[in-house]
Every structure is written in C-alpha cells, then in structure tokens.
Amino acid sequence: MSTKKKATGKAVSKQAQPRRAGSLMLAPSERLILNIVRRHGSIARAAIVAETDLAQQSVHRLVEQLIERGLLRAGAVVRNGRGQPSPRIELVREAAYTVGISINTDSITLCLADLGCNLLEEVCIRTPPTHRKASLAAINDALERILARNGVARERLIGVGVAIAGFFVAGRSQVNAAEPLQDWSLVDLVPILEEAFHLPVWLENNATTAAIGESLLGAGLWAQNFAYLAFNYGFGAGVVLNGKPLFGTHGNAGELTLFTSEEAGHRPTLRSLMDELRMHGVHVDSVEDLRQRFDPTWPGVELWIQSTLPALNRTVNALAGLFDPEAIVFGGQLPLALGRMLIDRVRFLDIHRYGVGPDRPKLVLAETNGDASAIGAALVPLKERLFE
C-alpha cells in the first residue's frame, strides 16, 4: 500500500458546526451561495450579490444561515471605496469531508477531500480487487487510518463516491465491469457499499469521475469543454461540457461503442498492450506495473500502436465532431511516454470542402496530480449534497 499526503486540514473552528455532516440538507439557494464561495475561495459578502439574481437582503440572510450552520465563516474585512467595509466570506473547509474510491482491475485508490474540494491524502492499495468482500474490508481499514492521520471524525463524512471500470445496466443499479472485476458485476452494488461503509454512496463510471477530477484540478482549469480518454485495462471516455460532467440518461455517457466485435480487439486498451508485450517476451504484472516501468523501446510497442491507431483516430474524430471540445485529454493509467507517442501519431480527418476544415481540439496529456478517477469520485458527493 502506498500513501500520498497532500496537505493537513485546519483545526476545527469553535464556531457553530453541523451536528453530523452526513445529515446536511441544504435549500437550492443555500447551495448556490456555497458554490459561489467555493469557486472564489474567498469573496467579499457584497460581491456575492452580483453573482446571483437574489436581493441583497436575501443574500445576507443566506450567508448568515450558512455561518450559523458552520459551513461558512467571515474572514478579513475589506474596504470597497467609500462604502461600509465588507467581510470576506470563506468555506469552513473542516466542516465536512468526503471520500473517493477508484476500483481498478489491479488496485484500489482512496482519497480524502474537504469541503473546499481540497485533496488531503491519497492511498493506493496495490492488491487486485478480485474478491469484493476482502477488498471492502481492506478499504475500510485504509479509510480508518486515513481519517486518523488527518484528524477527521467519521461523523464529518458526508458520503463516499465510488468509481469502477464498466458500464451501467438494470436502470443504473448494476455495473457490467471489466473481467477481473467479475465479483463486482451484475449485483446491486450501492446497497452493498452503503452497508460496508455506513455512509451514503454515489456510484459512477471511472472515466466520468476522472473527467470530473480533471475538470477541477487539471485541463478543466483552462478548458470548459473537453473529452477525457481513459486508457485503463479497458478504454472509455468522459465528457465535460461548460464545466459540468455529462452523465447521460443511464450513466453511460462516454461509453465508446464505436466498434464491431471484430474491431473491438484493436481498441487502444492497456490490456491488449500487455498481451502484445508478453507475446514479445516483455512480462508486465499489471496495468500499474506497465505504467510504472513503461519503456518506449520495448518490442511490441510499435506493433500495438499501429494496430490500435485506426480505432483511436476514429474515437478522436468522433469526439471532435460530436462535442467540438476545446481539448481531448489522454489520461487514465496511460504511461506518459506512451501518451506522447499516441498524441504525435493521431490524425484528424483532413478532407473538407474547399480544402478548409474546422478548428480542432488540442490533444493533451492529463494534468491532474494524482488519481483523477478517485479525486473525481470524492467530489461527486460534495456536488450532489452541498453544491450546485
């Protein structure tokens, strides 16, 4: 198990605090105010009014309510012109926390985030989660240690976001996961997870949560519209439009069903790369091992690129045409060197009327520092419970 400490939380304020973070229920107007403060980090009370359609008196009342509930606090006072000085309002970061869990085919990543969407710690359990019951026990053990190290009481958790590789079936209640995750597949997972963690659980596809993480901590800082390609054991995508993730009716937005059964074997999955490498005498234990030790000169790498490039080109062109994003992000567990090789080789279709084509998205490597899927999963409960 590896641990990555991001930051330490602040000491708990002596002002009013919610009795239990998991029981927080906010009105839409309160969520609006909270989200404005989150986006700014710190904002003058008077400036909040300009970002809403609410009257000044209503904003003042809502801010006071949120201060009383221990979610906001008044910070430094700033003077704007000749008017009355206005206190800056900020989130009480330690008022609530959330946990993100990414279940990959060969490992599990957990992370802890505070109310301000700040990542406090990330832990990787490097044991394949092939047996669900044993994996849930390992997750709970790791979670208890994370909470203890960061001085966070379990009562401060508002929920758990869980990301898994696969697509939703049965009205979004079940996941058809990758083959190594068969024990997680085609069962009603949310009740099982909620019983294991004793917390509300939000279940999402790992490509979508990776796109959420990237939207807040990576390419989304400069691109409001982008597609995220998740190169993992499988191959999927997440889409962010106008800064918000696209989930789809059944939770399967970004599921790349562009290929026939014959073509599916030539998708750019890291599973197929591992198979190609083993056929050429290069042994890799897992996707994570591949990511850590990847060597562009390994025999089999070039053959794999040539074999999968048509499928990748089709995917990139389809995403560019359907969503017209500012960027297409190459991420997941993709080794950085391999990502650069793929970006250099991808080609957009260049046959257009009058020889003039549309502007194309930038092709970039993921910029999130850490496991974007776990980070994004951690932020889902915050978005669903407290923010817009």
Secondary structure, DSSP 4 states (H G I P E B T S, - for coil): -EEEE---PPPPPSS---S-GGG----HHHHHHHHHHHHHSEEEHHHHHTTSSS-HHHHHHHHHHHHHTTSEEEEEEE--TTS--EEEEEE-GGG-EEEEEEE-SS-EEEEEEETT--EEEEEEE-S---SHHHHHHHHHHHHHHHHHHTT--GGGEEEEEEEESEEEETTTTEEEE-GGGGGGTTS-HHHHHHHHHTS-EEEEEHHHHHHHHHHHHSGGGT-SSEEEEEESSSEEEEEEETTEE---TTS-TT----S-HHHHTTS--HHHHHHHHHHTT----SHHHHHHH--TTSTTHHHHHHHHHHHHHHHHHHHHHHH--SEEEEEET--HHHHHHHHHH-------GGG-----PEEEE---SS-HHHHHHHHHHHHHHT--
